[in-house]
Amino acid sequence: MLLPARGDRHPVVTLLTGRRPERPDLRRPWRVWDLDSELRYVPVARALPALDLPVCEVGSGPQGLAVWTDRHVIGVDPGDDGRHGGREDSSPPNLRRVPGDGAHIPLPDHSVAAAVAVDTLEHIPRDERPAVVREMQRVTAPGGRVILMGPSGPAAAAADRELLERHRARGEQQGPVVWLGEHVEHGLPSVEDMVAMLGGERCTRVVVRGVFNLAMWKTMHRALLGDYPQPRGAHLVHHLAWAPFGAAARRLRRGPFYRCLVIADLGP
């Protein structure tokens, strides 16, 4: 269960577990594959505007952005957590879940500081995505932001197919097989797709940047799949052995990238 970090952690705890105060408390030592969530949500949390309104996350699941921020998050999704391996009882206290779908967000106009979709568009059929983005714009207040984060482009799509085949070869039928299968079925949006969907009279500026170097993303998943030998007592030293890799993944700004972050500032 992920919980929001609260306060500073003792340096000894950080040394022994890799758990740091700026990350959610995993209640276990850090693992290199925890980078996948971190590099999805930290850039989004940092991009949230300072408006005194809640944040809407489309496709939040039981945790989503809420474990990476103290802001009040309204999570809009169908609530089918089990299909992707989520747990319904693991939501943090700053998340209020509202049943619904992105094309019909059950919130008033201009009621949130930001509308966010993290790793969501690739689970929506291509022709239905513009309606979701229009709804995200509708509920976002003037001065707020619509923020899209997710896998994008042909290189990321090829990496998804490769990883999907690895999991299928292991006989898996749930978890990654489900969400990667949807990536392949619906196709990944391109940067151009996302920028075009965000265009309109209210959009005053769009910022785009790549997130998570693709080769490092693949290496992280190979570690999760057990491609690298683990020393005896790996549960005690894993976070130390992989810490340099994690530091490099957080700082590397060279592509190709697995994900793309698109931030649209909205006016009146």
N, C-alpha and C positions, 0 to 999 in steps of 0.2 A: 504494500500500500504506500503510495506517495503522499506526503504531507508537506505543506508549505514550510520552508525554513523559517525559523524564528530566532533572531538574535545571533550573536557570534558563537561559534563552537570552539571548544578548547583546542589549542594547537595539537595536543596529543591525540585527540579524537580524529582530527583531520589526518595526521600522520598515519595512524593505524588503520583508518577506514577509507580515506580519500573523500569523505563526506565534508563538503564545504558549506559555509553559511549562505552563499548566494544560490545554492542549488536546493531543491526539495530534499527533505530527509527521507532517504530510501529505507531506513531502518536496517541496513545491511551495508557491507563495503561496496564502494563504487566498482562498476564493471565497464569495460571499454564500450560495450554496446549501449550503455546509458547515454553516450554521446548523441545517439539518434534523436532522442527526445530533447536533449539540451540544445542542440543546434537547430531544432525546429522552433522551439518556444522562446529561447532567450532573445533572439533578434526581434521577435514579435513583441515581447513584453517591453523591450527597450524602445520600440517605436510607438507605443501607446501615447496618445496626446494627453495633456494635463487637464482636460475638461472634467468637471465634477459631475460625471454621469457614469453609469455602469458601462461595461463592455459586453457586446454580444458576440458569442462564438458560434458559428454555424458548424455543426458536426463536432461538438465538444467531446462526446462520449462521457464517461463517468468522472473524468479528471481534466484533461485538456489543459488549456492555458491557465486555469485557476490555480494550479499548484506552482506556477512560476511567477505569480504576482499576488499582491495583497488586494488588488482591485476587485470590486464586485463584478462577477462574470455571470451573464445569463447564457446558459448553454441551450441551444436549439438543435435538437436532433430527434430521430425516431425512437431512440432509447433501446435499439437492438444491440446492446453491449455484448451479449454472448456470442454473436456471430463473428466478431472480430477478437474474441478472447478477453473482453473487458469484464469488470465486476461491477454490478449495480450498487454494491454497498461501500464503495471506496471513494465517494465524492468528498472533496474538501468543503469546509464550512462556507467559503466565499463563493461557491458555485450554486446557482439556482437553475435547475434544469426545467426546461419547458418543452413538452412534446410538440413536434412540428417538423417541417422540412424547410430547406433554405429558400424555396421558391414562394413560400407563404409564411414569412416570419411573423409570429403572433405578437408583434410589438408595435406601438404607435410610431408615427413619423417623427424623425429627429429626436429620438428618445435615448440614444446611446452615444458615448464618446467615440467609440470605434466599433466597426463590425469586422470580424476576423474569421478567416477560413484557413485552417492549417491542415495540410494533407487531406483536403476534402474534395476539390474539384475533380480529381482523377477518379473519384468514386461516383461521379454523376455523369450520365450520358451527355455527350458533347453538345447536343442541341438544347439541352436544358440548363446549361451553365449560365448563359446570359441572364436568364430570369432570376437566378440566385444572386448574381452580382447586382442587378437592379434593386432587388429587395434589400441587400446589404446597404446600398446607397440611400435608399428611402428611410431606413431607420436611423441613419447616422446624422447627428446634429451638425449644423454649420461650424466649421473649425475643427471638425473631427476627421477621422481617417477610415478608409477601407483598406484592409491589409490582407493580402493573399500570400500564402507560403505553401510551396509544395514542389514535388518533382516535376521537371519540365524538360522538354526537348528530346531529340532522338537518342542521344548518348545515355540519358537516364532511362529511357524506355528500353534500350538494349540491356542495360544493367538489371532492370526489373525482370525481363524475360529470363536472363541467365540465372538470377537468384531463384525465380519461381521453379525452374527446372531442377535446381539443386534440392529444394524442399520437396518437390514431388518425387524425386528419386529416392528420398528417405522415407517415402510412404506416408507423408503428412497430408492431412486433409483439412485442417483448421488453421487458425492463426494466420501466419504469413501467406499460406496458399490462398486464403480467401481474399485478403486485401491486395496481394500482388495480382491475383486473377482479375480483379476489378480494374486495376491499372491497365492491364493488357486489353481487357474487353472494351473499356471506354476510351482508352488512349490518354496520354498525358497532354495537358495544355501547353502550348508554346508561350514564350514570353510575349510574342506579338498578340496572341489570343487574349492574354490577360490584360495587356495594356489597352487593347481595343475595347474589351468589355467595360473597362473602367472609364472610358472616354465619355464625355457629355458636358452639358452646360455647367454642372456643379463642380466638376473636377478642375482644380486650379494648378495641380502639379502632380507628376508621377515620378517616383524614384524606383529604380530596379537594381538589384545586385544579386550575384550568385552566392549560394550558401552550401558549404560542405563539399570540398574537393571530391570528385567522383572516385578517384583511385583510393582515397582514404576511406570513403564510404564502403567500397567493396572490401577493403582490408578489415574494417570493423565487422562486417557480416561474415567474413571468413573466420574470424575469431569466434563469433557466436556459433558457427557451424562446426567448430572443433578442428579446423585445418592446421592449427599451430599446436605444437606439443606444450602440455601444461606440466610444470614442475610439481613435485610432491609439496603438498601444502599450498597449492595455487590459490585456494580461497583466502589465504592470508597475505599473499604477495602480488596477486593479480593487479591490484590498483597501483602498486609501486612500479611493476614492470611496464605497464601500459601508460603510466602518467605522461612520459615524454610524447608519446603518440597523441594523447588527448590534447596536450598543450599545443602541438603543431597543428592538429585539426582545427582547433579554435581560432588560430591565427592565420592560417594559410588562405590567401585571397586569390590564388591562381586557379583557373578552370582547366578542364571542364568541371562543372559543378553538378551535383545531383539535384539540388533544390534551387528555387529562385524565390526571392522576396520582392514583392511588388507593393508599394505603399502609395496610395492616392489620397492627397489632401482635398477636402471638400469645402466649398464655399456655401453661401446661402442657397 
